[in-house]
Amino acid sequence: MAVFNFANASYVREDYTNGLLLGRMRQQQQQRLEAETQRLSDTYQGQINEKETDLDAKIKFKDEIGVASSFLSQTLGQAKGILSKVDAALSLVVSADQADSGYASYGKTFDGFLKRIEEDTARGGATTNPMSDREPDYYYQTRANGGGQTVFGRYIGTSYQIVDGTGKVWVPDQEYGLLREYDSYPEDPTDNNFSLEHGIRLDSASGNSITFTLNPDSGTPETRTGTVTRKGLQLMGAWYYDHLQTAEGRKEAREDLTDAKTIAKIEISRYELAYKVAKFHEEEAQAEIKGLRGEVNDLQVERAKEIQELQNRLAQEFEVANVRVQAALSLRTEYTNLIGVATGNNKLTQALLSIYA
C-alpha cells in the first residue's frame, strides 16, 4: 500500500505558491510600467500636438505668402520691363532727333513699344494683374492668424480714349494697330476702324481738347474735334507726335516719355516694397517652421529618453523587490525545514505547516 508523503506535498505546494506570487508581481510590474509609460507619453504628446498645430498653420501660411512673394516678384519684373521699354522709346526719339530721314520707321517702332507695354500690363490676366486696365487690387496675408496688406491696382499701360463732338468714343487697339470707334465703350463697337500708322492725323491739341482727321490722305477725310483722356503712362500713339517726323512732335514725345518714366518708377517702388514685405514674412515663416520642427524633435527625443529612464528605474525597483521576496521565501523554507527537524518530521505537523505556511 502506497504511503502519502506529506513533506514532499508541502514542498510542491510551496513551490507552486511561490511561483504564483512571483508571477503576480511580474504582472503588476508590467501593468505599472505600461500605465506610467502611457502617462508620460501622453504628457509629451499634448505638447507635441500643440507644436504640430502651430507648425501646420505656419506651413500653410508660408505656402500662401510664398505664392504672394512669387506673384509680386513677377509683377515687379513686368513693371521694370515696362520702364525699360519706356527708356527704349525715349532713346528712339533721341535717335530720331539726330536723323535727317527715315522718320516713318521711327513712328512705327514707337508704336511697337507702346504695343509691347500694353501686352505687359495684361500678362497673367487682366483680372489678376494689378497693372492692367481693370486695376485689380492684390491682397496678401502677412500673419498666419490674420492681418495682411493690399497692393492697390494701377494701370500703367498706353491706352487712351477720345470722345468726339458726336459722342463717339475712339480707343486704340494696340494689338492690331487700329483706332476703333464705339457708340459706347466697350459694349457697342461700330464698324469704323482706322490705321494708327496711316489713318489718323493730329491737327491740333490744347490740354485735353483735340482736333484730328481720319483718312487724311484719302479723297474723303473726316475731321473730328473732341476730348482726349489719357490713361496709365499718359502716352499717346506716334500719330499724336507727328509720327516723330517734326521737331515739335519729338519734343512733345520726349516730355511725355519723361513723365511716363516717373510714373513707372513710382509703380516699381510700390511693387519693390510689397515684394520685400512678402519676402520678409516668407523667410520669417520658414525660420519659424524650422524652429518648431526642432522643438517637436526635441520633445520626441526627451520623451523617448524619459520613457527609457522610467523603464530602467522601474526595472531596478522590480529587481530589488524580487530579490527581497525571493529572500523572504527562501527564509520561510528554511524555517519550515528547521521546524521539521525539531518535530522529527511528524506527519501531522508537516501537514499543518503545509496548510498554514
C-alpha positions in Angstrom: 0.0 0.0 0.0 1.4 3.4 -1.0 2.1 5.9 1.7 1.4 9.6 1.0 4.5 11.8 1.7 3.2 15.0 3.4 6.6 16.6 3.4 7.0 16.3 -0.4 3.5 17.5 -0.9 4.3 20.5 1.3 7.4 21.4 -0.8 5.4 21.0 -4.1 2.7 23.3 -2.7 5.3 25.8 -1.5 7.0 26.0 -4.9 3.6 26.5 -6.6 2.6 29.2 -4.2 6.0 31.0 -4.7 5.6 30.8 -8.4 2.1 32.3 -8.3 3.4 35.1 -6.0 6.3 35.9 -8.3 4.1 35.7 -11.4 1.6 38.1 -9.9 4.5 40.5 -9.0 5.7 40.4 -12.6 2.1 41.1 -13.9 1.7 44.0 -11.6 5.1 45.3 -12.6 4.1 45.2 -16.3 0.8 46.9 -15.7 2.5 49.7 -13.7 5.2 50.1 -16.4 2.5 50.4 -19.1 0.5 52.9 -17.1 3.5 55.1 -16.2 4.8 55.0 -19.8 1.4 56.0 -21.2 1.0 58.8 -18.7 4.5 60.2 -19.5 3.9 59.7 -23.3 0.5 61.5 -23.1 2.1 64.4 -21.3 4.6 64.9 -24.0 2.1 64.2 -26.8 0.0 67.0 -25.6 2.9 69.4 -26.0 3.9 67.9 -29.4 0.3 68.2 -30.7 0.3 71.9 -29.7 3.6 72.5 -31.5 2.4 70.5 -34.6 -0.8 72.5 -34.8 1.3 75.7 -34.8 3.6 74.1 -37.4 0.8 73.1 -39.7 -0.6 76.7 -39.6 2.9 78.1 -40.3 3.5 75.8 -43.2 0.1 76.7 -44.7 0.9 80.4 -44.2 4.4 80.0 -45.6 2.9 78.4 -48.8 0.4 81.2 -49.1 2.9 84.0 -48.6 5.3 82.2 -50.9 2.6 82.5 -53.7 2.3 86.2 -52.9 6.0 86.7 -52.9 6.3 85.0 -56.3 3.4 86.9 -57.7 4.8 90.3 -56.6 8.3 89.4 -57.8 6.8 88.6 -61.2 4.8 91.8 -61.2 7.8 93.8 -60.2 9.7 92.3 -63.1 6.9 93.3 -65.5 7.0 96.8 -64.2 10.7 97.0 -64.7 10.2 95.7 -68.2 7.7 98.5 -68.9 10.2 101.0 -67.6 12.9 99.5 -69.9 10.5 99.9 -72.9 9.8 103.5 -72.0 13.6 104.1 -71.9 13.9 102.4 -75.3 11.2 104.6 -76.7 12.9 107.7 -75.3 16.2 106.6 -76.9 14.3 106.1 -80.1 13.1 109.7 -80.0 16.6 111.0 -79.4 17.8 109.0 -82.3 15.0 110.4 -84.5 16.1 113.9 -83.4 19.6 113.2 -84.8 18.3 111.7 -88.0 17.6 113.5 -91.2 15.4 110.9 -92.9 13.5 107.6 -92.4 11.1 109.1 -89.9 8.3 106.8 -90.9 10.1 103.8 -89.5 10.7 105.7 -86.2 6.9 106.2 -85.8 6.2 102.6 -86.4 8.8 101.4 -84.0 7.5 103.8 -81.4 4.0 102.3 -81.7 5.7 98.9 -81.4 7.0 99.8 -77.9 3.5 101.0 -76.9 2.0 97.7 -78.0 4.6 95.7 -76.0 4.0 97.8 -72.9 0.2 97.2 -73.3 0.9 93.5 -73.6 2.9 93.6 -70.4 0.0 95.1 -68.4 -2.3 92.3 -69.5 0.2 89.4 -68.9 -1.1 86.9 -66.4 -4.7 88.1 -66.9 -6.4 91.5 -66.8 -8.4 90.4 -63.7 -5.3 89.5 -61.7 -2.5 91.8 -63.0 -2.7 95.0 -60.9 -1.1 96.9 -63.8 -3.9 96.1 -66.2 -6.6 98.5 -67.2 -9.0 96.8 -64.8 -6.7 97.7 -61.9 -7.4 94.8 -59.7 -6.1 95.1 -56.1 -3.9 92.3 -54.7 -4.3 91.3 -51.1 -1.9 89.0 -49.2 -1.6 87.9 -45.6 1.4 88.9 -43.5 0.4 86.9 -40.4 -0.7 83.2 -40.1 -3.5 84.2 -37.8 -4.8 87.1 -39.9 -3.8 90.5 -41.0 -2.3 91.5 -44.3 -1.6 94.2 -46.9 -3.3 95.3 -50.1 -1.4 96.3 -53.2 -3.7 98.6 -55.0 -4.0 98.2 -58.7 -2.9 101.0 -61.0 -2.9 100.8 -64.8 0.4 101.7 -66.4 -0.3 100.8 -70.0 -0.6 103.0 -73.1 -4.3 103.3 -73.8 -6.4 106.4 -74.1 -9.9 107.5 -75.1 -11.2 110.2 -77.3 -14.8 111.3 -77.2 -15.6 113.4 -80.3 -18.3 116.0 -80.7 -20.9 113.5 -81.8 -20.4 111.4 -78.7 -18.5 108.6 -80.4 -15.7 107.0 -78.4 -12.3 106.3 -80.1 -10.0 103.8 -78.4 -6.6 102.4 -79.8 -6.3 98.7 -80.4 -2.5 98.3 -80.0 -2.6 94.6 -80.9 -3.9 95.3 -84.4 -2.7 98.8 -84.9 -6.1 100.3 -85.2 -8.1 103.2 -83.8 -11.6 101.8 -83.2 -14.9 103.7 -82.9 -17.6 102.8 -80.3 -21.1 104.1 -79.7 -20.5 103.2 -76.1 -17.2 101.8 -74.9 -16.6 98.9 -74.6 -20.1 97.4 -75.2 -21.0 98.9 -78.6 -18.3 99.0 -81.2 -19.1 100.3 -84.7 -17.5 99.1 -88.0 -15.3 102.2 -88.2 -11.6 101.3 -87.7 -8.6 103.4 -88.8 -5.0 102.5 -89.1 -2.9 104.1 -86.4 0.0 104.3 -88.8 -1.7 106.0 -91.8 -5.4 106.5 -91.0 -5.2 109.4 -88.4 -3.5 112.8 -88.3 -3.3 115.2 -85.4 -4.4 118.7 -86.4 -4.2 120.5 -83.0 -4.2 119.8 -79.3 -4.6 122.0 -76.3 -4.8 120.5 -72.9 -7.5 117.7 -73.3 -9.0 119.3 -76.4 -8.0 117.7 -79.7 -8.8 118.0 -83.4 -7.8 115.1 -85.6 -8.5 114.0 -89.2 -9.4 110.4 -90.2 -8.2 109.1 -93.6 -6.2 112.3 -94.1 -4.6 111.1 -97.3 -7.9 109.9 -98.9 -10.4 111.7 -101.0 -12.8 111.7 -98.1 -11.0 112.9 -95.0 -13.1 113.3 -91.8 -12.2 115.9 -89.2 -13.3 115.4 -85.6 -13.0 117.5 -82.5 -13.2 116.0 -79.1 -11.7 115.5 -75.7 -8.9 113.1 -75.0 -8.5 111.2 -71.7 -5.1 109.7 -71.2 -4.6 106.7 -69.1 -1.8 104.7 -67.4 1.6 106.2 -68.5 -0.2 109.1 -70.1 1.3 108.4 -73.5 -0.3 108.8 -76.9 0.4 107.0 -80.2 3.0 108.1 -82.7 0.3 109.9 -84.8 -0.1 112.3 -81.9 3.6 113.2 -82.1 3.5 113.6 -85.9 5.0 110.1 -86.2 8.2 111.7 -84.8 8.7 113.5 -88.2 8.7 117.0 -86.7 10.9 118.6 -84.0 7.7 119.8 -82.2 6.3 116.2 -82.2 9.5 114.7 -80.9 9.7 117.4 -78.2 6.2 116.5 -77.1 7.1 112.8 -77.1 10.2 113.3 -75.0 8.3 115.3 -72.4 5.5 112.6 -72.2 8.1 109.8 -72.1 10.0 111.5 -69.3 6.7 111.8 -67.3 6.0 108.2 -68.1 9.3 107.2 -66.6 8.4 108.9 -63.4 5.1 107.1 -63.3 6.8 103.7 -64.0 9.4 104.3 -61.3 6.8 105.1 -58.7 5.0 101.9 -59.5 8.3 99.9 -59.4 9.0 101.3 -55.9 5.5 100.3 -54.8 6.0 96.7 -56.0 9.5 96.6 -54.7 8.2 97.5 -51.2 5.3 95.0 -51.4 7.7 92.2 -52.6 10.2 92.9 -49.8 7.4 92.8 -47.2 6.1 89.5 -48.6 9.6 88.0 -48.9 10.5 89.0 -45.3 7.4 87.3 -44.0 8.1 84.2 -46.1 11.6 83.9 -44.7 10.4 84.6 -41.2 7.8 81.8 -41.6 10.5 79.5 -42.9 12.7 80.2 -39.8 9.7 79.7 -37.5 8.9 76.4 -39.2 12.5 75.3 -38.8 12.3 76.3 -35.1 9.0 74.5 -34.5 10.3 71.3 -36.2 13.3 71.5 -33.9 11.1 71.9 -30.9 8.9 68.9 -31.9 12.0 66.8 -32.5 13.5 67.8 -29.1 10.2 66.9 -27.4 10.2 63.5 -29.1 13.8 62.9 -28.1 13.1 64.0 -24.5 10.0 61.7 -24.4 12.0 58.7 -25.6 14.8 59.5 -23.1 12.4 59.8 -20.1 10.5 56.7 -21.1 13.8 54.8 -21.2 14.8 56.2 -17.8 11.4 55.3 -16.4 11.6 51.7 -17.7 15.2 51.4 -16.3 14.1 52.8 -12.9 11.0 50.5 -12.6 13.1 47.5 -13.7 15.6 48.2 -11.0 12.8 48.6 -8.4 11.3 45.3 -9.5 14.7 43.6 -9.3 15.1 44.9 -5.7 11.6 43.8 -4.8 12.1 40.4 -6.5 15.3 39.8 -4.6 13.7 40.7 -1.3 10.7 38.4 -1.9 13.0 35.6 -3.0 15.0 36.0 0.1 11.8 36.0 2.2 10.5 32.9 0.6 13.9 31.2 1.0 13.9 32.1 4.7 10.4 30.7 5.1 11.6 27.4 3.5 14.5 27.3 6.0 12.2 27.8 8.9 9.9 25.1 7.7 12.9 22.7 7.4 14.1 23.6 10.9 10.7 23.0 12.4 10.5 19.7 10.5 13.8 18.6 12.1 12.7 19.8 15.5 9.4 17.8 15.3 11.1 14.7 13.9 9.3 15.3 10.6 6.0 14.4 12.3 3.4 13.9 9.5 0.7 15.8 11.3 3.0 18.7 12.0 4.2 18.8 8.4 0.6 18.7 7.1 -0.3 21.6 9.4 2.8 23.6 8.3 1.8 22.9 4.7 -1.6 24.3 5.3 -0.6 27.5 7.3 2.7 28.3 5.8 
